[in-house]
Amino acid sequence: MDSKRPKRRKDKYNPYTLHTEKGKYYISFTDANNCIQKVLISKKYLIVLINKSLKIFLG
């Protein structure tokens, strides 16, 4: 991992981690089988997820 996003609280509404690797954007989460999944996402979707996280965190 090259860098991670600023820390944010993880709870049942935000159980994922956003990060970049070699200039690409990824979302990581634990699935129902307790296995870590890493999915490549577009920058557009990354921005949507960050805004959603802020709305939930800030109320």
C-alpha positions in Angstrom: 0.0 0.0 0.0 1.4 3.3 -1.0 -0.9 5.4 1.2 -4.1 5.2 3.2 -7.0 7.6 3.6 -7.3 9.5 6.9 -8.5 7.4 9.8 -12.3 7.1 10.1 -14.4 5.1 12.5 -15.5 1.7 11.3 -18.9 0.4 12.3 -21.7 -1.6 10.8 -22.4 1.3 8.4 -18.7 1.8 7.3 -17.0 -1.6 7.4 -14.5 -0.9 4.7 -11.1 0.7 4.1 -10.2 3.0 1.2 -6.6 3.0 0.0 -4.4 3.5 -3.0 -1.8 1.2 -4.5 0.4 2.1 -7.4 -1.9 5.0 -8.4 -5.1 2.8 -8.4 -7.9 3.1 -5.9 -9.1 0.1 -3.8 -11.8 -0.7 -1.2 -11.0 -3.5 1.3 -13.6 -5.2 3.5 -14.2 -8.5 5.3 -16.9 -10.7 3.7 -19.4 -13.0 5.4 -16.7 -15.8 5.5 -14.4 -13.5 7.4 -12.0 -13.3 4.3 -10.5 -9.9 3.3 -11.6 -8.8 -0.1 -9.9 -6.0 -2.1 -11.8 -4.4 -5.0 -10.4 -2.0 -7.6 -12.7 1.1 -7.9 -12.7 4.2 -10.0 -11.8 7.7 -8.7 -15.4 8.8 -9.2 -16.7 6.1 -7.0 -14.0 6.7 -4.4 -15.2 10.3 -4.1 -18.8 9.1 -3.6 -17.7 6.8 -0.8 -15.7 9.5 0.9 -18.7 11.9 0.8 -21.0 9.2 2.1 -18.6 8.4 5.0 -18.4 12.0 6.0 -22.2 12.4 5.9 -22.6 9.4 8.3 -19.7 10.5 10.5 -20.7 14.1 10.8 -24.5 13.4 10.9 
